Amino acid sequence: GELRRVVESIGLKNVRTFIASGNVLFETSQTNRDALTRKIEKKLLTNFGHDVPVVLQTIDELKDLLRAGPFKKIKPSADVMMCVTLLVAEPRAGPKLPFKSATENLEVLAIRNCAAFILCRRKKNGMFSFPNNFFEKEFGVTATTRQWNTINRIVDFADNAKVG
């Protein structure tokens, strides 16, 4: 799609999008993450006409995140959603953890390496809070959020893409 073409246009290799929530996988020899992030954000702004924050992670970083995740003791159910909020920087004022929000019915279990591990429970109205806006407002840092199983699927997808 268009997102893939935009990212390809700055010279990144093997660009693939994965499920329609802005996940883009690519290969690059560039090692300056900040410069590459700015370059991609600038290109997205030019093409789509609005700011799109970009959070770059290597597949190895995502694998570390999966290993470090504090969700092992959580029993998955229809009323529980496990999320990872990837932050562009560590929060200026780190919250005392675990941090709970009764109104949003969520709990920040841990924050490690610019990743917040958040447990969302179904609210009375039957919906889940999506923690991204809450986190950005509460902690003053730009972020992007994915469900835990999406991170697992991205890593599997990347590993399998290398084989063929």
C-alpha positions as CSV (number, residue, x, y, z in Angstrom):
1,G,0.0,0.0,0.0
2,E,0.9,3.7,0.2
3,L,2.6,3.4,3.5
4,R,5.0,0.8,2.1
5,R,5.7,2.9,-1.0
6,V,6.5,6.0,1.2
7,V,9.0,4.0,3.4
8,E,10.6,2.4,0.3
9,S,11.1,5.8,-1.3
10,I,13.7,6.7,1.3
11,G,15.8,3.7,0.3
12,L,14.9,1.1,2.9
13,K,15.1,-2.5,1.8
14,N,12.7,-5.5,2.0
15,V,9.9,-3.2,3.2
16,R,6.8,-5.1,4.3
17,T,3.7,-3.9,6.1
18,F,2.1,-6.2,8.7
19,I,-1.6,-6.0,9.6
20,A,-3.2,-2.7,9.1
21,S,-2.0,-0.8,12.2
22,G,1.0,1.0,10.9
23,N,3.5,-1.8,11.4
24,V,6.3,-1.6,8.8
25,L,9.2,-4.1,8.7
26,F,12.3,-3.2,6.7
27,E,16.1,-3.8,6.5
28,T,18.6,-1.0,6.6
29,S,22.3,-0.6,7.2
30,Q,21.7,2.8,8.8
31,T,22.6,2.8,12.5
32,N,21.6,6.3,13.5
33,R,18.1,5.5,14.8
34,D,17.2,9.2,15.6
35,A,18.2,10.4,12.1
36,L,16.3,7.5,10.5
37,T,13.3,8.2,12.6
38,R,13.3,11.9,11.7
39,K,13.7,11.0,8.0
40,I,10.7,8.6,8.0
41,E,8.6,11.1,10.0
42,K,9.4,13.9,7.6
43,K,8.5,11.7,4.6
44,L,5.2,10.6,6.2
45,L,4.3,14.3,7.0
46,T,5.0,15.3,3.4
47,N,2.9,12.4,2.0
48,F,0.0,12.3,4.4
49,G,-0.1,15.9,5.5
50,H,0.0,15.3,9.3
51,D,2.5,14.3,11.9
52,V,2.9,10.6,12.4
53,P,5.2,9.7,15.3
54,V,7.5,6.8,14.5
55,V,9.0,4.4,17.0
56,L,11.7,2.2,15.6
57,Q,12.5,-1.1,17.2
58,T,14.8,-3.9,16.0
59,I,13.4,-7.4,15.9
60,D,16.0,-8.4,18.6
61,E,14.6,-5.6,20.8
62,L,11.1,-6.9,20.3
63,K,12.3,-10.4,21.2
64,D,13.9,-9.0,24.4
65,L,10.7,-7.2,25.1
66,L,8.7,-10.5,24.8
67,R,11.2,-12.3,27.1
68,A,11.1,-9.4,29.7
69,G,7.3,-9.0,29.6
70,P,5.7,-9.2,33.0
71,F,2.6,-11.0,31.6
72,K,3.6,-14.6,32.3
73,K,1.4,-14.9,35.4
74,I,-1.6,-13.3,33.8
75,K,-4.3,-15.7,32.7
76,P,-5.5,-14.6,29.3
77,S,-9.3,-14.1,29.1
78,A,-11.9,-12.2,27.1
79,D,-11.9,-9.5,29.8
80,V,-8.1,-8.9,29.8
81,M,-6.0,-7.2,27.1
82,M,-2.2,-7.2,27.5
83,C,-0.6,-4.2,25.7
84,V,2.9,-2.8,25.2
85,T,3.2,0.9,24.8
86,L,6.5,1.8,23.0
87,L,7.7,5.2,24.1
88,V,9.9,7.6,22.1
89,A,11.7,8.4,25.3
90,E,11.6,7.4,29.0
91,P,8.9,9.3,30.9
92,R,10.3,12.4,32.5
93,A,8.6,11.5,35.8
94,G,8.5,7.8,36.1
95,P,5.3,6.7,37.8
96,K,5.3,4.6,41.0
97,L,4.6,1.1,39.7
98,P,2.4,-0.7,39.5
99,F,0.3,2.3,38.4
100,K,-3.5,1.9,38.3
101,S,-6.2,3.9,36.8
102,A,-9.6,3.1,38.1
103,T,-11.4,5.2,35.5
104,E,-9.5,3.6,32.6
105,N,-9.5,0.2,34.3
106,L,-5.9,-0.4,33.4
107,E,-2.6,-1.0,35.2
108,V,0.9,-0.1,34.2
109,L,2.9,-3.1,35.4
110,A,6.4,-2.2,34.4
111,I,8.4,0.2,32.2
112,R,11.6,-1.1,30.8
113,N,13.8,0.2,27.9
114,C,11.1,2.7,26.7
115,A,8.4,0.1,26.8
116,A,5.4,0.2,29.2
117,F,3.7,-3.1,29.9
118,I,0.0,-2.4,30.5
119,L,-2.8,-4.7,31.6
120,C,-6.3,-3.5,30.4
121,R,-9.4,-4.9,31.9
122,R,-12.8,-4.6,30.3
123,K,-14.8,-1.6,31.7
124,K,-18.4,-1.6,32.9
125,N,-19.5,-0.5,29.4
126,G,-18.0,-3.6,27.9
127,M,-15.2,-1.7,26.2
128,F,-11.4,-1.7,26.8
129,S,-9.5,1.5,27.3
130,F,-6.8,1.9,24.7
131,P,-3.9,2.9,26.8
132,N,-2.0,5.0,24.3
133,N,-3.7,8.4,24.8
134,F,-4.0,7.8,28.5
135,F,-0.2,7.1,28.7
136,E,0.8,10.1,26.6
137,K,-1.4,12.5,28.6
138,E,-0.4,11.0,32.0
139,F,3.3,10.7,31.4
140,G,3.9,13.4,28.7
141,V,5.7,11.2,26.2
142,T,4.8,10.3,22.6
143,A,4.0,6.6,22.3
144,T,2.5,3.9,20.1
145,T,0.7,0.9,21.5
146,R,0.3,-2.7,20.3
147,Q,-1.4,-5.7,21.8
148,W,1.0,-8.3,23.2
149,N,-0.1,-10.9,20.7
150,T,0.5,-8.5,17.9
151,I,4.2,-8.1,19.0
152,N,4.4,-11.9,19.0
153,R,3.0,-12.1,15.5
154,I,5.4,-9.3,14.2
155,V,8.4,-11.3,15.5
156,D,7.1,-14.6,14.0
157,F,6.4,-12.8,10.7
158,A,9.9,-11.3,10.6
159,D,11.5,-14.6,11.5
160,N,9.5,-16.5,8.8
161,A,10.1,-13.8,6.2
162,K,13.9,-14.3,6.5
163,V,13.6,-18.1,5.8
164,G,12.2,-17.8,2.2
